[in-house]
């Protein structure tokens, strides 16, 4: 009788999260986009992919942010600080590209 640990071991070394990133049903990602050291490039590419995709379930903003968060979370402790900082900056840039940055939220709430 196989256990979960045995069957997971037999599947090979490739992580399921890598397969999700490579073959996502939500977005057609630019190849190696998360390896870019440029937060603007990452954010712009995610926005473009999310807006072009016909297969997403939520809004383009939700899809793009979800994929970015997924990548950060799956890397976990193995993500070097410099890469994490770049990806966190990309989140901020993505918010701005979609008009969801906190500074615009403060302006909107102060005018109510």
N, C-alpha and C positions, 0 to 999 in steps of 0.2 A: 504494500500500500504506500503510495507516494504522499509525502507531506508537502505543504506549501513551500517550505524551504528547499526541498529537493527539486520540485518542479521549477522553481524560480532559478535555481542554480543551473539546471539543464537548459534553460532558454538561451543562455549565452551571456556575454558581458554587456550587451547594449541595454541601456536603461529605457524603460517605457517612456520616460519624460523626453528623451532625445527623439523618439519616434513621433511624439505629439508635436514637438517643435518642427520637425522635418515634414510631417504629413498632416498638419492641422486641417480639420474640416472647416474651421472658422475663417482662416486667413491664408492667402498665398503669400508667404513671407519672402522677402528678398534673401537670397542665399548669404549665409554668414552675417546677417545684419547685427546679431547680438555680439559679434566679435569686434565690431567697429568701436573705436575709441572716441567717437564723436557723438555726443548726446543729441545734437541737432539732427544729424543724419539718421540716427536710430528713430527718433520721434517722427521725423518727416516720412520715413519709409513705412513705419507702422500706420501712420495716418492714411497714407496713400493706399496701402494694402487693405485697410479696414473700409475705406470708402469705395474701393473697387469690388470688394467681395460681395457676392450674391448669396453666400452660404451662411452668413452670420445670423445669430439669433437675436442679439441685442442691437444697440445703436453702434455706429462706427467707433465712437469714443469708448464705449464699454468693451468692445472687442479688442481694440488696440491696447487699452490699459490692462485688460485681463491677460493678454499674451505676454506683456512686459512683466507683470507681477508673477505670472506663472514661471517665467524664466528665472527671475530673481529668487523666488521661493524654492525652486527645484535645485538650484545651484547651492543654496544653503551655506554651510560653513566653508565649503570649498571655493566660494567666490572671493577672490582677492579684494582687498579694500578699495584699490584704485578702480577696479571694474564695477564694484558695487556703487561707488560714488558716481561713475559715468552713467550707470543705469538709473540711479535715483535722479540725476539731472535730466535724463531723458523723460522720466515721468513728469517732471516739472515742465519741460518743454512741450510735452504732449498735451498737458492741461492747457497751456497757453495757446497752442495751435487750434484746439477745439473751443477756445473761449471759456475754459473752466478753471482758470487760475484763481487763487484765493483773493488776489487784489481786486478782481472784477466782482467777486462775491461780496466783498466788503462794501464796494460802491453801491451795489444793488440793494443791499440790506439797509444802508444808511439813507437811501432815498425813499424808503417806505414810510 
